[in-house]
Amino acid sequence: MTHIKDHPETHNQSVYMVKTSCGTTACYAGRAYMLGGGELIQTITPTNAMLVRNSAKAMLGIDEQEAIKLFSPANTLLELELMVKDLCNGERLRPSSAYWRAAYGESVEYE
């Protein structure tokens, strides 16, 4: 999470990883995979995506339900921060909606 906060331009929650002219962009799972020693994968196939996802899940010590919540492409940086804080404190992840409410409050309206 620290790397993502320090380098927000390298974060894109909707892609496992992609090499651009400015560097490598990755989601939380992709960044965990690379920071844990995984090598950049030039072409993400379904098989490679599962490798990244399962490797990140193992590196982070989370179960399948936590991976589903943490790696969701819908997560914003604020929601990810709250999830990671819970995991670092040894807590189980709450329902995804709880993180959205904690990050943005009940009064947020869609346009």
Contacts in CASP RR format, 6 or more apart in sequence:
PFRMAT RR
TARGET T0000
AUTHOR 0000-0000-0000
METHOD contacts of the structure
MODEL  1
MTHIKDHPETHNQSVYMVKTSCGTTACYAGRAYMLGGGELIQTITPTNAM
LVRNSAKAMLGIDEQEAIKLFSPANTLLELELMVKDLCNGERLRPSSAYW
RAAYGESVEYE
1 28 0 8 1.000
1 80 0 8 1.000
1 81 0 8 1.000
1 84 0 8 1.000
3 10 0 8 1.000
3 31 0 8 1.000
3 35 0 8 1.000
4 10 0 8 1.000
4 11 0 8 1.000
4 28 0 8 1.000
4 31 0 8 1.000
4 77 0 8 1.000
4 80 0 8 1.000
5 77 0 8 1.000
5 81 0 8 1.000
8 77 0 8 1.000
9 22 0 8 1.000
9 25 0 8 1.000
10 23 0 8 1.000
10 24 0 8 1.000
10 25 0 8 1.000
10 26 0 8 1.000
10 31 0 8 1.000
11 25 0 8 1.000
11 26 0 8 1.000
11 27 0 8 1.000
11 28 0 8 1.000
11 31 0 8 1.000
11 77 0 8 1.000
12 18 0 8 1.000
12 25 0 8 1.000
12 26 0 8 1.000
12 27 0 8 1.000
13 27 0 8 1.000
13 28 0 8 1.000
13 72 0 8 1.000
13 73 0 8 1.000
13 74 0 8 1.000
13 75 0 8 1.000
13 76 0 8 1.000
13 80 0 8 1.000
14 27 0 8 1.000
14 73 0 8 1.000
15 25 0 8 1.000
15 26 0 8 1.000
15 27 0 8 1.000
15 44 0 8 1.000
16 26 0 8 1.000
16 27 0 8 1.000
16 29 0 8 1.000
16 30 0 8 1.000
16 33 0 8 1.000
16 41 0 8 1.000
16 44 0 8 1.000
16 48 0 8 1.000
16 49 0 8 1.000
16 52 0 8 1.000
16 53 0 8 1.000
17 24 0 8 1.000
17 25 0 8 1.000
17 26 0 8 1.000
17 27 0 8 1.000
17 30 0 8 1.000
17 31 0 8 1.000
17 33 0 8 1.000
17 34 0 8 1.000
17 40 0 8 1.000
17 41 0 8 1.000
17 44 0 8 1.000
17 52 0 8 1.000
18 24 0 8 1.000
18 25 0 8 1.000
18 26 0 8 1.000
18 44 0 8 1.000
19 40 0 8 1.000
19 42 0 8 1.000
24 34 0 8 1.000
24 40 0 8 1.000
26 33 0 8 1.000
26 34 0 8 1.000
27 71 0 8 1.000
27 73 0 8 1.000
28 56 0 8 1.000
28 70 0 8 1.000
28 71 0 8 1.000
28 75 0 8 1.000
28 80 0 8 1.000
29 52 0 8 1.000
29 53 0 8 1.000
29 56 0 8 1.000
29 57 0 8 1.000
29 67 0 8 1.000
29 70 0 8 1.000
29 71 0 8 1.000
30 52 0 8 1.000
30 56 0 8 1.000
32 56 0 8 1.000
32 59 0 8 1.000
32 60 0 8 1.000
33 52 0 8 1.000
33 55 0 8 1.000
33 56 0 8 1.000
33 59 0 8 1.000
34 40 0 8 1.000
36 59 0 8 1.000
38 55 0 8 1.000
41 48 0 8 1.000
41 51 0 8 1.000
41 52 0 8 1.000
44 52 0 8 1.000
53 67 0 8 1.000
53 71 0 8 1.000
56 67 0 8 1.000
56 71 0 8 1.000
57 63 0 8 1.000
57 64 0 8 1.000
57 67 0 8 1.000
60 70 0 8 1.000
60 87 0 8 1.000
62 70 0 8 1.000
62 87 0 8 1.000
65 93 0 8 1.000
66 87 0 8 1.000
66 92 0 8 1.000
66 93 0 8 1.000
69 83 0 8 1.000
69 93 0 8 1.000
69 96 0 8 1.000
70 80 0 8 1.000
70 83 0 8 1.000
70 84 0 8 1.000
70 87 0 8 1.000
70 93 0 8 1.000
72 96 0 8 1.000
74 96 0 8 1.000
75 83 0 8 1.000
75 96 0 8 1.000
75 99 0 8 1.000
76 103 0 8 1.000
78 103 0 8 1.000
78 104 0 8 1.000
79 96 0 8 1.000
79 99 0 8 1.000
79 100 0 8 1.000
79 103 0 8 1.000
82 99 0 8 1.000
82 102 0 8 1.000
82 103 0 8 1.000
83 93 0 8 1.000
83 99 0 8 1.000
86 92 0 8 1.000
86 93 0 8 1.000
86 94 0 8 1.000
87 93 0 8 1.000
END
